[in-house]
Amino acid sequence: MPTFLDFEKPIAELQGRIDELRETGAEGGVDILSEVTKLQAKSDKLLKDTFAKLTPWQKTQVARHPERPHFKDYVAGLFTEFLPLAGDRAFGDDQAILGGFAMFRGRRVLVMGHEKGDDTTSRLRHNFGMGKPEGYRKAVRLMALADRFALPIVTLVDTSGAFPGLQAEERGQAEAIARSTEACLAAGVPLVSAVVGEGGSGGAIALASGNRVLMFEHAVYSVISPEGCASILWRTSDKAPEAAEAMKITAQDLKALGVIDTIVTEPLGGAHRNPAAAISALGDAIERALDDLTQLTAEALRRDRREKFLAMGRVLS
């Protein structure tokens, strides 16, 4: 059973009653099938109705759900022959950003992305998916390799933002993010990016400046977290729900604004409820995007990215 979020309490209560009935029936030999079926139908309808009208803040909570698939899950579910590549050849290896060569449905590609970790030990090892300068410099190195060997690039974005610590600033965090963004825009091979959870600030755009930007329907993508925005505007993070509404951070808003290209449908209740289905859906979307881009020349790919990003923010009179 998934971990329920605050706004899912009515669903959690129904599911709890269902579990109690099943346990009672198993212990006492009582036939409770009819009642369980009725309650399960009610629970399914409530889940569907709830997720049909999520607020931006609720989507943020879903995007941050600890049980959502992570980079390693997508690699295991979509890619074969994954060969991880480490280090930036300047300082060290950042475990928040992982990448390497792999096979994707008959194509040799370079895949990289943020890894948040799924337990306390791995989250600390991967720094909760918050990349350091050496992580973004590793990304630049890997994109250069992909360019050299004419391999399409697939990036999976899931970070609350680049690491904001003193050490990262001392090692040139802003410059590293800018170089990684530049490398995305300059690549002469197809680059497909997918926001699979949180797309936070420069830490996200450094890997998401692609020809095609995909986004899960309950993912979020923004220049700052709702809490950070609220702290700046209202001097309190309690206003995060209002900030999330104003910032237009949902896939639906960003598709309408032309920031992303494709919304990938998630299983009912979010990707964490059926990771295999979510991973498969993302794979299909990535495959379609690569099919569209494969025939373009290097110059056409660069021009496509340039036109795409220059068009963002334009207002038609």
FENCOR-V474091 format. One record per pair of residues at least 12 apart in sequence whose C-alpha atoms are under 6 Angstrom apart, sorted by the first residue. I is the first residue (numbers start at 1). J is the second residue. If there is no record, write none. Layout:
I | J
I | J
This chain:
11 | 43
18 | 36
56 | 244
56 | 245
57 | 241
57 | 244
59 | 218
63 | 197
63 | 198
63 | 218
63 | 219
67 | 272
68 | 271
68 | 272
71 | 115
79 | 103
79 | 104
80 | 102
80 | 103
81 | 102
81 | 103
82 | 101
82 | 102
83 | 100
83 | 101
84 | 99
84 | 100
85 | 100
87 | 138
88 | 134
88 | 137
88 | 138
94 | 134
94 | 135
95 | 126
96 | 114
96 | 115
96 | 126
96 | 127
96 | 129
96 | 130
96 | 131
97 | 113
97 | 114
97 | 135
98 | 112
98 | 113
99 | 111
99 | 112
109 | 151
109 | 152
109 | 153
110 | 153
111 | 153
111 | 154
111 | 155
112 | 155
113 | 155
113 | 156
113 | 157
114 | 129
114 | 157
114 | 158
115 | 129
116 | 128
116 | 129
129 | 159
130 | 159
130 | 161
130 | 162
130 | 163
131 | 162
131 | 163
132 | 163
132 | 168
133 | 173
133 | 176
136 | 176
136 | 180
137 | 176
140 | 180
140 | 183
152 | 189
152 | 190
153 | 191
154 | 191
154 | 192
154 | 193
155 | 193
156 | 193
156 | 194
157 | 194
157 | 195
157 | 196
158 | 196
158 | 197
158 | 198
158 | 199
159 | 198
159 | 199
159 | 200
160 | 198
160 | 200
161 | 200
161 | 201
161 | 203
162 | 203
177 | 206
180 | 206
181 | 206
184 | 209
188 | 298
189 | 298
190 | 293
191 | 210
191 | 211
192 | 210
192 | 211
192 | 212
193 | 208
193 | 210
193 | 213
194 | 213
194 | 214
194 | 215
195 | 215
196 | 216
197 | 219
198 | 219
198 | 220
199 | 220
199 | 221
200 | 221
200 | 222
201 | 222
201 | 223
201 | 224
211 | 305
213 | 260
213 | 261
214 | 261
214 | 262
214 | 263
215 | 263
215 | 264
216 | 263
216 | 264
217 | 251
217 | 263
217 | 264
217 | 265
220 | 249
220 | 250
221 | 249
222 | 249
226 | 240
226 | 243
226 | 244
227 | 240
230 | 243
266 | 278
